[in-house]
Amino acid sequence: RFTPERMVTFSFPLSKCALWDPVPVGDVIGSHIAYYRNPKLSLMEKTLRLAYRHAKQNEKKLLSCFLLGTLAVDEDGEGVTLTIDRFDPGREV
């Protein structure tokens, strides 16, 4: 998680089976997508319209839905682009 004042640590949820040793090794480092790269967001108009229509038709204040897309490093290696091109309204159950 990134907060304006400082970077904070994150943790993985508990599970019954660990795939790696959870004991920290080495020095603490910060990891943020915007630290080394310039992020860009690209959203398809059709996807935005579908999400908007779904939100207007739904009477609930809290919606469960997904915006799906791809993350790619730019050709010059200086930036990353998140392209959101699909909308999934999710399931009620």
C-alpha atoms as one frame of an Amber mdcrd trajectory, in Angstrom:
protein
   0.000   0.000   0.000   1.192   3.515  -0.738   0.354   6.454   1.452   1.420
  10.018   0.681   3.479  10.292   3.873   5.333   6.994   3.726   5.432   3.503
   2.316   3.846   0.804   4.482   4.409  -2.939   4.456   1.909  -5.409   3.069
   1.219  -9.001   4.024  -0.240 -12.049   2.342  -3.394 -13.718   3.679  -3.054
 -16.780   5.899  -3.250 -20.155   4.188  -3.131 -23.810   5.186  -0.097 -24.546
   3.022   2.911 -22.244   2.509   4.742 -22.332  -0.810   7.762 -20.479   0.577
   9.464 -19.738   3.863   7.717 -16.634   5.287  10.734 -15.505   7.357  12.091
 -12.168   5.992  15.559 -12.352   4.436  17.742  -9.313   3.718  17.114  -5.588
   3.943  13.703  -3.977   3.561  13.106  -2.394   0.150  10.217  -0.335  -1.201
   8.292  -1.542  -4.218   5.946   0.778  -6.078   4.978   0.693  -9.743   5.461
   4.462 -10.155   8.904   4.550  -8.521  10.841   3.512 -11.641   8.222   3.837
 -14.364   5.669   6.368 -15.576   2.232   4.696 -15.301  -0.527   5.312 -17.872
  -4.141   4.157 -17.806  -6.070   3.419 -20.982  -9.793   2.655 -20.664 -11.964
   1.600 -23.606 -15.098   3.753 -23.963 -17.328   0.701 -24.482 -16.092  -0.797
 -21.188 -16.743   2.421 -19.300 -20.260   2.701 -20.760 -21.085  -0.902 -19.788
 -19.892  -0.338 -16.223 -21.830   2.931 -15.970 -25.040   1.348 -17.293 -24.683
  -1.587 -14.894 -24.199   0.793 -11.937 -27.257   2.874 -12.887 -29.489  -0.202
 -13.293 -28.398  -1.745  -9.996 -30.340  -0.535  -6.959 -27.627  -1.477  -4.463
 -25.136   1.120  -3.287 -22.301  -1.433  -3.175 -21.534  -3.332  -6.396 -19.315
  -6.344  -7.005 -17.777  -6.194 -10.467 -14.459  -6.545 -12.272 -12.567  -4.418
 -14.763 -10.168  -6.639 -16.705  -7.214  -5.663 -18.823  -3.518  -6.000 -19.533
  -0.384  -4.444 -18.084   2.487  -3.828 -20.492   5.884  -2.135 -20.371   6.244
   0.593 -23.000   8.681   0.062 -25.902  11.150   2.596 -24.515  11.111   0.831
 -21.131  10.316   4.073 -19.318   6.632   3.501 -18.603   3.912   0.951 -18.029
   0.442   1.037 -19.556  -2.622  -0.525 -17.971  -5.239  -1.095 -20.681  -8.703
  -1.904 -19.328 -10.832  -3.390 -22.074 -13.376  -5.710 -20.430 -16.136  -5.400
 -17.852 -17.477  -8.334 -15.818 -20.505  -7.564 -13.634 -19.763 -10.540 -11.382
 -22.314 -12.796  -9.760 -24.856 -12.141  -7.061 -24.144 -15.477  -5.292
